[in-house]
Amino acid sequence: MNFPERFANLPVATWPRLRGLLDAVQPGGDPINMTIGDPQHPMPAFLPDAIAKEIAGFGGYPSNDGSAALLDSISRWLNRRYGVTVATSEIMALNGTREGLYNAAMALCPERKNGQTPVILTPNPFYQVYAVAALSVGAEPVYLQATEATGHLPDFNAVPSEVLDRTAIAYICSPANPQGAVATEAYWRNLISLAEKHDFKIFADECYSEIYRDTPPVGALQVAQAIGADPERVVIFHSLSKRSNLAGLRSGLCASGPRNIAAIRALRAYAGAPLPGPVQAVSALVWDDEAHVTASRALYVEKFEIADRILGNVPGYASPEAGFFLWLPVDDGEKTALALWSKTGVRTLPGAYLSREVNGTNPGANYIRVALCGPKDDVERGLTRLRDTIYQ
């Protein structure tokens, strides 16, 4: 099957699909955009001066894998945050997590698994790059429903053994986008055990890990090291986009065993673009600073509390454990998003646009995703309009 044919059944990308639904309709009030997860909290105060200091670095080619200073900074952060020891040879700097989540599959997915077409498991709903990566490497994407019944995380124990035997990669997002569910230590232990039994890799998308209320979410690599798992079994992905409100910096990381990282680095050397030198230099400073992260997290906690106050009596409302999205139950996600926009100017995302239909059921069809990224006043006004429009 050639490349275009692999994508023949891929749905229209999320944001063009949303524009097609809403853009021809006039908003029914001053617009409040609560769709995309675009962090708007203050960036680290030291960043402008740091970038200016490094500006001459745009004149030279940057390090492919990440500068020594950046890799050291990341290694220190992983140790502080998770208590893990990760050598710099086991880390690679990324242009945000999306690049890494895609290219890691290109580098690490075999052409055959046990003589058959490999399977890539993905939660459903999911970040769309997981499915595109699976299709790009000629694997079969298998969508695992992540619903209220499964705690909004995929139930890997329900996957048939014959499918697990074909599985090459399992994507998992914790804290989950869009539901905000967090994988526990027991959950990670179980998944790692299945991965070792059936010989597949876990791609742990942890880019929302620093947005939580009280307890820092446990990490996949943290559990893998604690139980002595094969270091090649888990690949973790993090970013400064959500942690540090620097989505435009396009700076992230992946970490794993040395063989995995060597393969990912080799692909980058031929088919990717490293972070510009000044971006690497300032990223090292950002990973080393926690004060701005703590301040940003406190703002999100305040917005969680606003959401709980406004929506706490709504049937089916679940306050997220982490992340910055609400996953709100409605009768029909598309109709609700259109009504909210046309009646109030509040722009939300139909849950079906983040999901695939499996056995006649789309797990996002009866939800909307609402981002809590804007200023507190906008969040309060938007959620109040939303409640008064669809839940009264």
TORKOL-4160 file (C-alpha; in steps of 0.2 Angstrom, whole numbers, padded with zeros to 4 digits, m for minus):
392
<pt num="1" X="0000" Y="0000" Z="0000"/>
<pt num="2" X="0007" Y="0017" Z="m0005"/>
<pt num="3" X="0008" Y="0032" Z="0007"/>
<pt num="4" X="m0008" Y="0041" Z="0000"/>
<pt num="5" X="m0018" Y="0025" Z="0001"/>
<pt num="6" X="m0014" Y="0023" Z="0020"/>
<pt num="7" X="m0022" Y="0039" Z="0024"/>
<pt num="8" X="m0038" Y="0037" Z="0013"/>
<pt num="9" X="m0049" Y="0033" Z="0028"/>
<pt num="10" X="m0041" Y="0046" Z="0040"/>
<pt num="11" X="m0054" Y="0059" Z="0045"/>
<pt num="12" X="m0052" Y="0077" Z="0042"/>
<pt num="13" X="m0040" Y="0085" Z="0054"/>
<pt num="14" X="m0047" Y="0092" Z="0070"/>
<pt num="15" X="m0045" Y="0110" Z="0067"/>
<pt num="16" X="m0050" Y="0111" Z="0049"/>
<pt num="17" X="m0065" Y="0101" Z="0054"/>
<pt num="18" X="m0070" Y="0113" Z="0068"/>
<pt num="19" X="m0068" Y="0128" Z="0056"/>
<pt num="20" X="m0079" Y="0120" Z="0044"/>
<pt num="21" X="m0092" Y="0118" Z="0058"/>
<pt num="22" X="m0091" Y="0135" Z="0066"/>
<pt num="23" X="m0083" Y="0148" Z="0054"/>
<pt num="24" X="m0098" Y="0151" Z="0043"/>
<pt num="25" X="m0109" Y="0155" Z="0058"/>
<pt num="26" X="m0109" Y="0172" Z="0067"/>
<pt num="27" X="m0105" Y="0171" Z="0086"/>
<pt num="28" X="m0119" Y="0175" Z="0098"/>
<pt num="29" X="m0108" Y="0185" Z="0109"/>
<pt num="30" X="m0091" Y="0192" Z="0112"/>
<pt num="31" X="m0080" Y="0177" Z="0107"/>
<pt num="32" X="m0072" Y="0166" Z="0120"/>
<pt num="33" X="m0061" Y="0153" Z="0113"/>
<pt num="34" X="m0060" Y="0137" Z="0124"/>
<pt num="35" X="m0055" Y="0125" Z="0110"/>
<pt num="36" X="m0036" Y="0123" Z="0108"/>
<pt num="37" X="m0024" Y="0119" Z="0123"/>
<pt num="38" X="m0014" Y="0135" Z="0120"/>
<pt num="39" X="m0007" Y="0140" Z="0137"/>
<pt num="40" X="m0008" Y="0159" Z="0140"/>
<pt num="41" X="0000" Y="0160" Z="0157"/>
<pt num="42" X="0016" Y="0171" Z="0159"/>
<pt num="43" X="0031" Y="0164" Z="0151"/>
<pt num="44" X="0047" Y="0163" Z="0162"/>
<pt num="45" X="0052" Y="0181" Z="0166"/>
<pt num="46" X="0070" Y="0178" Z="0162"/>
<pt num="47" X="0067" Y="0172" Z="0144"/>
<pt num="48" X="0068" Y="0188" Z="0134"/>
<pt num="49" X="0085" Y="0193" Z="0140"/>
<pt num="50" X="0091" Y="0175" Z="0139"/>
<pt num="51" X="0085" Y="0174" Z="0121"/>
<pt num="52" X="0094" Y="0191" Z="0117"/>
<pt num="53" X="0110" Y="0185" Z="0125"/>
<pt num="54" X="0110" Y="0169" Z="0113"/>
<pt num="55" X="0104" Y="0178" Z="0097"/>
<pt num="56" X="0121" Y="0175" Z="0088"/>
<pt num="57" X="0118" Y="0156" Z="0089"/>
<pt num="58" X="0106" Y="0158" Z="0075"/>
<pt num="59" X="0121" Y="0160" Z="0064"/>
<pt num="60" X="0127" Y="0142" Z="0066"/>
<pt num="61" X="0121" Y="0124" Z="0064"/>
<pt num="62" X="0114" Y="0117" Z="0080"/>
<pt num="63" X="0118" Y="0101" Z="0089"/>
<pt num="64" X="0107" Y="0087" Z="0081"/>
<pt num="65" X="0104" Y="0078" Z="0098"/>
<pt num="66" X="0104" Y="0092" Z="0110"/>
<pt num="67" X="0118" Y="0102" Z="0117"/>
<pt num="68" X="0127" Y="0096" Z="0132"/>
<pt num="69" X="0120" Y="0110" Z="0143"/>
<pt num="70" X="0102" Y="0106" Z="0137"/>
<pt num="71" X="0104" Y="0087" Z="0140"/>
<pt num="72" X="0112" Y="0089" Z="0157"/>
<pt num="73" X="0097" Y="0101" Z="0162"/>
<pt num="74" X="0084" Y="0088" Z="0156"/>
<pt num="75" X="0093" Y="0074" Z="0166"/>
<pt num="76" X="0093" Y="0085" Z="0181"/>
<pt num="77" X="0075" Y="0089" Z="0179"/>
<pt num="78" X="0070" Y="0070" Z="0177"/>
<pt num="79" X="0080" Y="0066" Z="0193"/>
<pt num="80" X="0071" Y="0080" Z="0203"/>
<pt num="81" X="0054" Y="0077" Z="0196"/>
<pt num="82" X="0054" Y="0058" Z="0196"/>
<pt num="83" X="0069" Y="0052" Z="0206"/>
<pt num="84" X="0076" Y="0043" Z="0190"/>
<pt num="85" X="0093" Y="0042" Z="0184"/>
<pt num="86" X="0094" Y="0046" Z="0165"/>
<pt num="87" X="0111" Y="0047" Z="0156"/>
<pt num="88" X="0112" Y="0061" Z="0143"/>
<pt num="89" X="0115" Y="0047" Z="0130"/>
<pt num="90" X="0097" Y="0041" Z="0134"/>
<pt num="91" X="0089" Y="0058" Z="0131"/>
<pt num="92" X="0085" Y="0068" Z="0115"/>
<pt num="93" X="0079" Y="0086" Z="0112"/>
<pt num="94" X="0064" Y="0087" Z="0102"/>
<pt num="95" X="0054" Y="0101" Z="0092"/>
<pt num="96" X="0040" Y="0098" Z="0104"/>
<pt num="97" X="0032" Y="0081" Z="0108"/>
<pt num="98" X="0022" Y="0079" Z="0092"/>
<pt num="99" X="0038" Y="0077" Z="0082"/>
<pt num="100" X="0045" Y="0065" Z="0094"/>
<pt num="101" X="0029" Y="0055" Z="0095"/>
<pt num="102" X="0029" Y="0053" Z="0076"/>
<pt num="103" X="0047" Y="0050" Z="0073"/>
<pt num="104" X="0049" Y="0038" Z="0087"/>
<pt num="105" X="0037" Y="0026" Z="0078"/>
<pt num="106" X="0046" Y="0029" Z="0062"/>
<pt num="107" X="0063" Y="0024" Z="0071"/>
<pt num="108" X="0057" Y="0010" Z="0082"/>
<pt num="109" X="0042" Y="0001" Z="0074"/>
<pt num="110" X="0047" Y="m0015" Z="0065"/>
<pt num="111" X="0040" Y="m0020" Z="0048"/>
<pt num="112" X="0034" Y="m0036" Z="0054"/>
<pt num="113" X="0030" Y="m0042" Z="0072"/>
<pt num="114" X="0030" Y="m0061" Z="0074"/>
<pt num="115" X="0028" Y="m0063" Z="0055"/>
<pt num="116" X="0013" Y="m0052" Z="0054"/>
<pt num="117" X="0008" Y="m0034" Z="0051"/>
<pt num="118" X="0012" Y="m0025" Z="0068"/>
<pt num="119" X="m0001" Y="m0017" Z="0078"/>
<pt num="120" X="0000" Y="0000" Z="0086"/>
<pt num="121" X="m0012" Y="0003" Z="0101"/>
<pt num="122" X="m0019" Y="0020" Z="0104"/>
<pt num="123" X="m0032" Y="0027" Z="0117"/>
<pt num="124" X="m0048" Y="0033" Z="0110"/>
<pt num="125" X="m0051" Y="0048" Z="0111"/>
<pt num="126" X="m0033" Y="0052" Z="0107"/>
<pt num="127" X="m0020" Y="0064" Z="0100"/>
<pt num="128" X="m0021" Y="0062" Z="0081"/>
<pt num="129" X="m0002" Y="0060" Z="0078"/>
<pt num="130" X="m0003" Y="0043" Z="0086"/>
<pt num="131" X="m0014" Y="0036" Z="0072"/>
<pt num="132" X="m0005" Y="0046" Z="0059"/>
<pt num="133" X="0012" Y="0038" Z="0065"/>
<pt num="134" X="0004" Y="0021" Z="0065"/>
<pt num="135" X="m0002" Y="0023" Z="0047"/>
<pt num="136" X="0014" Y="0030" Z="0041"/>
<pt num="137" X="0024" Y="0015" Z="0046"/>
<pt num="138" X="0012" Y="0003" Z="0039"/>
<pt num="139" X="0006" Y="m0004" Z="0056"/>
<pt num="140" X="m0012" Y="m0007" Z="0060"/>
<pt num="141" X="m0019" Y="0006" Z="0072"/>
<pt num="142" X="m0030" Y="m0002" Z="0086"/>
<pt num="143" X="m0041" Y="0010" Z="0095"/>
<pt num="144" X="m0044" Y="0006" Z="0113"/>
<pt num="145" X="m0060" Y="0014" Z="0121"/>
<pt num="146" X="m0055" Y="0026" Z="0135"/>
<pt num="147" X="m0072" Y="0029" Z="0143"/>
<pt num="148" X="m0080" Y="0032" Z="0160"/>
<pt num="149" X="m0081" Y="0014" Z="0162"/>
<pt num="150" X="m0063" Y="0011" Z="0160"/>
<pt num="151" X="m0058" Y="0026" Z="0171"/>
<pt num="152" X="m0055" Y="0037" Z="0155"/>
<pt num="153" X="m0039" Y="0027" Z="0151"/>
<pt num="154" X="m0038" Y="0012" Z="0140"/>
<pt num="155" X="m0040" Y="m0005" Z="0147"/>
<pt num="156" X="m0025" Y="m0015" Z="0140"/>
<pt num="157" X="m0030" Y="m0031" Z="0150"/>
<pt num="158" X="m0045" Y="m0032" Z="0138"/>
<pt num="159" X="m0034" Y="m0033" Z="0123"/>
<pt num="160" X="m0034" Y="m0051" Z="0116"/>
<pt num="161" X="m0018" Y="m0060" Z="0118"/>
<pt num="162" X="m0016" Y="m0062" Z="0099"/>
<pt num="163" X="m0017" Y="m0043" Z="0096"/>
<pt num="164" X="m0004" Y="m0040" Z="0110"/>
<pt num="165" X="0007" Y="m0053" Z="0102"/>
<pt num="166" X="0007" Y="m0042" Z="0086"/>
<pt num="167" X="0008" Y="m0026" Z="0096"/>
<pt num="168" X="0024" Y="m0016" Z="0093"/>
<pt num="169" X="0020" Y="0000" Z="0101"/>
<pt num="170" X="0007" Y="0006" Z="0114"/>
<pt num="171" X="0003" Y="0025" Z="0115"/>
<pt num="172" X="m0003" Y="0031" Z="0132"/>
<pt num="173" X="m0006" Y="0049" Z="0137"/>
<pt num="174" X="m0006" Y="0052" Z="0156"/>
<pt num="175" X="m0012" Y="0064" Z="0162"/>
<pt num="176" X="m0025" Y="0060" Z="0148"/>
<pt num="177" X="m0030" Y="0072" Z="0134"/>
<pt num="178" X="m0044" Y="0076" Z="0134"/>
<pt num="179" X="m0051" Y="0068" Z="0150"/>
<pt num="180" X="m0038" Y="0073" Z="0163"/>
<pt num="181" X="m0037" Y="0055" Z="0170"/>
<pt num="182" X="m0020" Y="0050" Z="0178"/>
<pt num="183" X="m0012" Y="0033" Z="0177"/>
<pt num="184" X="m0008" Y="0026" Z="0194"/>
<pt num="185" X="0008" Y="0016" Z="0199"/>
<pt num="186" X="m0002" Y="0000" Z="0198"/>
<pt num="187" X="m0008" Y="0005" Z="0181"/>
<pt num="188" X="0010" Y="0008" Z="0174"/>
<pt num="189" X="0016" Y="m0008" Z="0183"/>
<pt num="190" X="0002" Y="m0018" Z="0174"/>
<pt num="191" X="0005" Y="m0011" Z="0157"/>
<pt num="192" X="0024" Y="m0013" Z="0158"/>
<pt num="193" X="0021" Y="m0031" Z="0163"/>
<pt num="194" X="0011" Y="m0034" Z="0148"/>
<pt num="195" X="0024" Y="m0025" Z="0137"/>
<pt num="196" X="0037" Y="m0037" Z="0144"/>
<pt num="197" X="0027" Y="m0052" Z="0142"/>
<pt num="198" X="0021" Y="m0048" Z="0124"/>
<pt num="199" X="0037" Y="m0038" Z="0119"/>
<pt num="200" X="0031" Y="m0021" Z="0114"/>
<pt num="201" X="0036" Y="m0003" Z="0118"/>
<pt num="202" X="0026" Y="0009" Z="0128"/>
<pt num="203" X="0026" Y="0027" Z="0121"/>
<pt num="204" X="0021" Y="0038" Z="0137"/>
<pt num="205" X="0015" Y="0055" Z="0132"/>
<pt num="206" X="0017" Y="0065" Z="0148"/>
<pt num="207" X="0016" Y="0082" Z="0142"/>
<pt num="208" X="0003" Y="0087" Z="0154"/>
<pt num="209" X="0012" Y="0080" Z="0169"/>
<pt num="210" X="0016" Y="0097" Z="0178"/>
<pt num="211" X="m0002" Y="0103" Z="0178"/>
<pt num="212" X="m0011" Y="0095" Z="0193"/>
<pt num="213" X="m0019" Y="0099" Z="0209"/>
<pt num="214" X="m0010" Y="0091" Z="0224"/>
<pt num="215" X="m0001" Y="0076" Z="0219"/>
<pt num="216" X="0012" Y="0075" Z="0205"/>
<pt num="217" X="0007" Y="0061" Z="0193"/>
<pt num="218" X="0018" Y="0046" Z="0193"/>
<pt num="219" X="0028" Y="0043" Z="0178"/>
<pt num="220" X="0031" Y="0028" Z="0166"/>
<pt num="221" X="0050" Y="0029" Z="0167"/>
<pt num="222" X="0049" Y="0031" Z="0186"/>
<pt num="223" X="0039" Y="0015" Z="0188"/>
<pt num="224" X="0050" Y="0006" Z="0175"/>
<pt num="225" X="0066" Y="0010" Z="0184"/>
<pt num="226" X="0058" Y="0005" Z="0201"/>
<pt num="227" X="0053" Y="m0012" Z="0195"/>
<pt num="228" X="0069" Y="m0015" Z="0185"/>
<pt num="229" X="0061" Y="m0016" Z="0168"/>
<pt num="230" X="0071" Y="m0016" Z="0152"/>
<pt num="231" X="0076" Y="0002" Z="0149"/>
<pt num="232" X="0071" Y="0000" Z="0131"/>
<pt num="233" X="0053" Y="m0005" Z="0136"/>
<pt num="234" X="0047" Y="0013" Z="0139"/>
<pt num="235" X="0050" Y="0029" Z="0129"/>
<pt num="236" X="0044" Y="0045" Z="0138"/>
<pt num="237" X="0039" Y="0062" Z="0130"/>
<pt num="238" X="0039" Y="0079" Z="0138"/>
<pt num="239" X="0038" Y="0097" Z="0133"/>
<pt num="240" X="0040" Y="0115" Z="0138"/>
<pt num="241" X="0024" Y="0119" Z="0129"/>
<pt num="242" X="0012" Y="0116" Z="0144"/>
<pt num="243" X="0024" Y="0115" Z="0158"/>
<pt num="244" X="0031" Y="0132" Z="0155"/>
<pt num="245" X="0018" Y="0141" Z="0143"/>
<pt num="246" X="0030" Y="0140" Z="0129"/>
<pt num="247" X="0021" Y="0132" Z="0115"/>
<pt num="248" X="0029" Y="0143" Z="0102"/>
<pt num="249" X="0047" Y="0138" Z="0108"/>
<pt num="250" X="0044" Y="0120" Z="0101"/>
<pt num="251" X="0055" Y="0112" Z="0114"/>
<pt num="252" X="0053" Y="0095" Z="0121"/>
<pt num="253" X="0062" Y="0079" Z="0125"/>
<pt num="254" X="0061" Y="0060" Z="0124"/>
<pt num="255" X="0070" Y="0048" Z="0135"/>
<pt num="256" X="0072" Y="0029" Z="0135"/>
<pt num="257" X="0086" Y="0016" Z="0134"/>
<pt num="258" X="0102" Y="0020" Z="0124"/>
<pt num="259" X="0097" Y="0009" Z="0109"/>
<pt num="260" X="0080" Y="0017" Z="0107"/>
<pt num="261" X="0088" Y="0034" Z="0108"/>
<pt num="262" X="0102" Y="0030" Z="0096"/>
<pt num="263" X="0089" Y="0024" Z="0083"/>
<pt num="264" X="0079" Y="0040" Z="0085"/>
<pt num="265" X="0094" Y="0051" Z="0084"/>
<pt num="266" X="0100" Y="0042" Z="0068"/>
<pt num="267" X="0083" Y="0046" Z="0060"/>
<pt num="268" X="0085" Y="0064" Z="0065"/>
<pt num="269" X="0102" Y="0065" Z="0057"/>
<pt num="270" X="0095" Y="0061" Z="0040"/>
<pt num="271" X="0077" Y="0066" Z="0041"/>
<pt num="272" X="0074" Y="0079" Z="0054"/>
<pt num="273" X="0078" Y="0096" Z="0060"/>
<pt num="274" X="0086" Y="0100" Z="0077"/>
<pt num="275" X="0081" Y="0114" Z="0088"/>
<pt num="276" X="0090" Y="0130" Z="0084"/>
<pt num="277" X="0105" Y="0134" Z="0096"/>
<pt num="278" X="0097" Y="0148" Z="0105"/>
<pt num="279" X="0082" Y="0138" Z="0108"/>
<pt num="280" X="0092" Y="0124" Z="0116"/>
<pt num="281" X="0102" Y="0137" Z="0127"/>
<pt num="282" X="0086" Y="0145" Z="0134"/>
<pt num="283" X="0077" Y="0128" Z="0135"/>
<pt num="284" X="0091" Y="0122" Z="0147"/>
<pt num="285" X="0087" Y="0137" Z="0158"/>
<pt num="286" X="0069" Y="0134" Z="0158"/>
<pt num="287" X="0071" Y="0116" Z="0163"/>
<pt num="288" X="0081" Y="0121" Z="0178"/>
<pt num="289" X="0068" Y="0133" Z="0184"/>
<pt num="290" X="0053" Y="0127" Z="0194"/>
<pt num="291" X="0047" Y="0144" Z="0201"/>
<pt num="292" X="0037" Y="0149" Z="0185"/>
<pt num="293" X="0030" Y="0131" Z="0184"/>
<pt num="294" X="0023" Y="0132" Z="0202"/>
<pt num="295" X="0015" Y="0149" Z="0199"/>
<pt num="296" X="0007" Y="0143" Z="0183"/>
<pt num="297" X="0000" Y="0127" Z="0192"/>
<pt num="298" X="m0007" Y="0138" Z="0205"/>
<pt num="299" X="m0017" Y="0148" Z="0192"/>
<pt num="300" X="m0024" Y="0132" Z="0184"/>
<pt num="301" X="m0029" Y="0126" Z="0202"/>
<pt num="302" X="m0039" Y="0142" Z="0204"/>
<pt num="303" X="m0047" Y="0138" Z="0187"/>
<pt num="304" X="m0051" Y="0120" Z="0192"/>
<pt num="305" X="m0060" Y="0128" Z="0207"/>
<pt num="306" X="m0070" Y="0140" Z="0196"/>
<pt num="307" X="m0075" Y="0125" Z="0185"/>
<pt num="308" X="m0081" Y="0115" Z="0200"/>
<pt num="309" X="m0091" Y="0129" Z="0207"/>
<pt num="310" X="m0100" Y="0133" Z="0191"/>
<pt num="311" X="m0102" Y="0115" Z="0185"/>
<pt num="312" X="m0101" Y="0105" Z="0201"/>
<pt num="313" X="m0120" Y="0101" Z="0200"/>
<pt num="314" X="m0121" Y="0096" Z="0182"/>
<pt num="315" X="m0125" Y="0078" Z="0180"/>
<pt num="316" X="m0110" Y="0068" Z="0174"/>
<pt num="317" X="m0097" Y="0082" Z="0177"/>
<pt num="318" X="m0081" Y="0075" Z="0183"/>
<pt num="319" X="m0067" Y="0087" Z="0189"/>
<pt num="320" X="m0051" Y="0083" Z="0180"/>
<pt num="321" X="m0037" Y="0075" Z="0190"/>
<pt num="322" X="m0024" Y="0085" Z="0180"/>
<pt num="323" X="m0021" Y="0093" Z="0163"/>
<pt num="324" X="m0031" Y="0109" Z="0158"/>
<pt num="325" X="m0046" Y="0102" Z="0149"/>
<pt num="326" X="m0064" Y="0098" Z="0154"/>
<pt num="327" X="m0072" Y="0083" Z="0146"/>
<pt num="328" X="m0091" Y="0088" Z="0148"/>
<pt num="329" X="m0105" Y="0076" Z="0144"/>
<pt num="330" X="m0118" Y="0082" Z="0132"/>
<pt num="331" X="m0132" Y="0075" Z="0121"/>
<pt num="332" X="m0123" Y="0078" Z="0105"/>
<pt num="333" X="m0105" Y="0086" Z="0104"/>
<pt num="334" X="m0107" Y="0094" Z="0087"/>
<pt num="335" X="m0124" Y="0101" Z="0090"/>
<pt num="336" X="m0119" Y="0107" Z="0107"/>
<pt num="337" X="m0103" Y="0116" Z="0100"/>
<pt num="338" X="m0113" Y="0124" Z="0086"/>
<pt num="339" X="m0127" Y="0130" Z="0098"/>
<pt num="340" X="m0114" Y="0137" Z="0111"/>
<pt num="341" X="m0105" Y="0147" Z="0097"/>
<pt num="342" X="m0121" Y="0153" Z="0088"/>
<pt num="343" X="m0130" Y="0158" Z="0105"/>
<pt num="344" X="m0116" Y="0164" Z="0116"/>
<pt num="345" X="m0099" Y="0165" Z="0107"/>
<pt num="346" X="m0091" Y="0152" Z="0117"/>
<pt num="347" X="m0080" Y="0141" Z="0106"/>
<pt num="348" X="m0078" Y="0123" Z="0111"/>
<pt num="349" X="m0072" Y="0107" Z="0103"/>
<pt num="350" X="m0084" Y="0092" Z="0099"/>
<pt num="351" X="m0077" Y="0076" Z="0107"/>
<pt num="352" X="m0080" Y="0066" Z="0091"/>
<pt num="353" X="m0066" Y="0076" Z="0083"/>
<pt num="354" X="m0054" Y="0068" Z="0094"/>
<pt num="355" X="m0060" Y="0050" Z="0093"/>
<pt num="356" X="m0063" Y="0036" Z="0080"/>
<pt num="357" X="m0079" Y="0026" Z="0078"/>
<pt num="358" X="m0076" Y="0008" Z="0084"/>
<pt num="359" X="m0089" Y="m0005" Z="0082"/>
<pt num="360" X="m0102" Y="0008" Z="0078"/>
<pt num="361" X="m0098" Y="0019" Z="0093"/>
<pt num="362" X="m0088" Y="0035" Z="0094"/>
<pt num="363" X="m0083" Y="0038" Z="0113"/>
<pt num="364" X="m0082" Y="0056" Z="0111"/>
<pt num="365" X="m0099" Y="0059" Z="0102"/>
<pt num="366" X="m0108" Y="0064" Z="0118"/>
<pt num="367" X="m0094" Y="0076" Z="0124"/>
<pt num="368" X="m0086" Y="0093" Z="0121"/>
<pt num="369" X="m0069" Y="0097" Z="0126"/>
<pt num="370" X="m0066" Y="0114" Z="0135"/>
<pt num="371" X="m0049" Y="0122" Z="0138"/>
<pt num="372" X="m0046" Y="0131" Z="0153"/>
<pt num="373" X="m0031" Y="0140" Z="0146"/>
<pt num="374" X="m0037" Y="0158" Z="0146"/>
<pt num="375" X="m0038" Y="0172" Z="0159"/>
<pt num="376" X="m0048" Y="0167" Z="0174"/>
<pt num="377" X="m0062" Y="0180" Z="0170"/>
<pt num="378" X="m0064" Y="0173" Z="0153"/>
<pt num="379" X="m0065" Y="0155" Z="0160"/>
<pt num="380" X="m0078" Y="0161" Z="0172"/>
<pt num="381" X="m0088" Y="0170" Z="0159"/>
<pt num="382" X="m0087" Y="0156" Z="0147"/>
<pt num="383" X="m0091" Y="0142" Z="0159"/>
<pt num="384" X="m0106" Y="0152" Z="0165"/>
<pt num="385" X="m0113" Y="0154" Z="0148"/>
<pt num="386" X="m0110" Y="0136" Z="0144"/>
<pt num="387" X="m0119" Y="0130" Z="0159"/>
<pt num="388" X="m0134" Y="0142" Z="0157"/>
<pt num="389" X="m0136" Y="0137" Z="0138"/>
<pt num="390" X="m0134" Y="0118" Z="0138"/>
<pt num="391" X="m0137" Y="0112" Z="0156"/>
<pt num="392" X="m0153" Y="0122" Z="0161"/>
